[in-house]
Amino acid sequence: MFSEYNNIAIRGIETVVPKRKIDNCEYNKQLGERKVASQIKLTGIQSCYVAEDDESAEDMCVEAAKRLLARLQWSKDEIRGIILITQTPSCVMPSTAFIIQKRLDIGENCIVFDVNLGCSGYTVGLHIVSSLLASMELGSKMLLLVGDTVTQCLKEDDIQSKMMFSDAGTATGLEVVPDNKIFYMQKSMGQKYDKIFMKDHNDYFHMDGMEVFHYTISQVVGYVKEFMERAKLTDEDIDYYVFHQAQKYIVDNVADFCGLNRDKVLTSYGEYGNTAGASIPVTLTVNSELLQDGKNRVLLCGFGVGLSCGIVYGTVVV
């Protein structure tokens, strides 16, 4: 599915991570120094941020939203939507977004709901919010919140996954403005839904790494090329690329198979690991010094759980 909007702008992004930071070298005793060093070299992930039991995706997204509203000087009464993308909600019913609405003290003139989506969640969320804003008047504003506590879904003895995954919460402000074009594309492959899988909250995270890697270098690479062709883009039209921060090996291979200039590929996995759906906004905020003037043209690509892929192109302000 391919679409474009002519009147939506990303006004700012904020990221919050847990206080607890774990250096992957701390796992030397469990796995041995050689195995740990080998995984760090392959994944590029040196450390991860891990939520405590009393820290939730909701908490981090609320804090990120408060910081963003204060920085943008947006009134709570101006917010017309709160869309939360998460795989680790605070409750089954209602959507956690309603709890966040209450905590932010945002009034009832606001659409509020959750979306259960992971690695492609940020780009798909941008599409959802933009489609809602497209029918609203100039100046209308919404919050896209994306966050997960994936580390709380890992088995205690799954050290290799613990060396890859981090937790984070993010907030992105979008506004209806004149003459600001954004392109979107989404792809879904439910036939392989079980390649990244967790049945319920009593289950643990499961991933078929080889299948996911094959999906990435075959399907996702093809999707990026298709998107650039349909949007009539060349590398010269793009200042930076931000891919889902699965790990160094995957990000590098996607860039290489797409024939991209690696110097344009922004990353955050080294310090922040794989933060699931939040990895793209985390990467944008980590590289905020490059993206503050609103003139940088960025291609964003999230891929994974579903299996699914979402791609967005436009200007971004962090």
Summary of the structure (lengths in Angstrom):
residues: 318
radius of gyration: 18.5
end to end distance: 26.9
largest distance: 58.8
contacts: 1145
relative contact order: 0.20
helix: 41%
strand: 27%
